[in-house]
Amino acid sequence: MKNKSFIIIALIIVIVGAYWYYQQSQGQSLGGPGGYPGGNQVLKVSSIKVVEEPVTLKMALPGRTSAYKQSQVRPQVTGIIKERLFKEGAFVEKGQQLYQLDEAQYEANLKSAQANLLSAKANLKATQARFNRIKSLEKKQAVSQQDLDDAEAQLDQAKANISVAEAAVALEQINVDYTRVYAPIAGRIGKSNLTVGALVTASQTQALAVITQLNPIYVDMQVSGEQASWVQQQINTGAEITVELTGLNVDHPASGVLEFSDVNVNETTGSVGLRALMDNLEGTLLPGLFVNAEITLGERVGVMVPQRATTRTPDGELSVWVIGNNNQANPRIINVNRAVGDQWVVIGGLQNGDEIVVEGYQRLSPGAQVESSTWQNTTSTEPNRG
């Protein structure tokens, strides 16, 4: 029995010794996290001190183009299409005739209205002459006052009939004019949805064609609530916010200015809508195209931090290890704007002179004692921060 107990004790000693040796080989202290009490090992890391400097605040956002102006051409009277007067896909000017409808019925109606107007004018002359005679006789007391009142009422009725006839002529003239369908805006016209000989009506929902103005053009984007506050701060200064489209593989990338920022946050996505007005002189941007936009929001103070010094928390935020008093390292959440080369532009979470760990943070835990040396970047050159 004693031999058996001795063997068990010996095995326990061997296991503890092996574990202690493993911990030492991994560079961990028995007094640190996960070790035994009584140790106080200092971990060696490489670090840098960050320096505040002016940085250009930019945001890269996905967006989608939409037409600055778009008009659906529809008929305003019923008729048969006699002629199409444009080339599909061509540029049309405002006021250019696009279609000619059959105008025979409307011209006949116009002539009838003009004839009614002539009849009303002739009736007015006869009524005016009768009124004048009765009025002259009334002075001689040869007619009654009732006769004079009736003649005056008939004169007023004749004048009103002329106004009605004139309005009818104007209405029929409008209908004749509507048989000629004009372009309401200048732009590029699409295909014709109906051919010559088709019957169109004034109340139809189908457009004859669609005209789109391509220059300038809108780009609609979405930003988070936090990014929207950056945009609003710049808007409040009164400064112009420039926008440039990237990745289009063109000689002259489209550029423009931010024209609109929504005042409401989408309750479902938590985002805010932005709209930029872009130049599109070459017409390379078409409505509905997905693009990448870069918004320049001016300058503010920030620091440049190597991307290799950062880690992501479970909720997706970036953090770095900061060496504080007594050479203790602790994690800190940072707020970045964008990447420049292999560095982050940090605009929140770090102050001038803060020392951050670049290499060796994988073995750190909050409050760990470290011995730091200056990190040397040998893999990249100084990025362009403009």
Secondary structure, 3 states (H helix, E strand, C coil): CHHHHHHHHHHHHHHHHHHHHHHHHCCCCCCCCCCCCCCCCCEEEEEEECCCEEEEEEEEEEEEEEEEEEEEECCCCCEEEEEECCCCCCEECCCCEEEEECCHHHHHHHHHHHHHHHHHHHHHHHHHHHHHHHHHHHHCCCCCHHHHHHHHHHHHHHHHHHHHHHHHHHHHHHHHHHCEEECCCCEEECCCCCCCCCEECCCCCCCCEEEEEEEEEEEEEEEEHHHHHHHHHHHHCCCCCEEEEECCCCCCCCEEEEEEECCCCCCCCCEEEEEEEECCCCCCCCCCCEEEEEEEEEEEEEEEEEHHHCEECCCCCEEEEEECHHHEEEEEEEEEEEEECCEEEEEECCCCCCEEEEECHHHCCCCEEEEEEECCCCCCCCCCCC
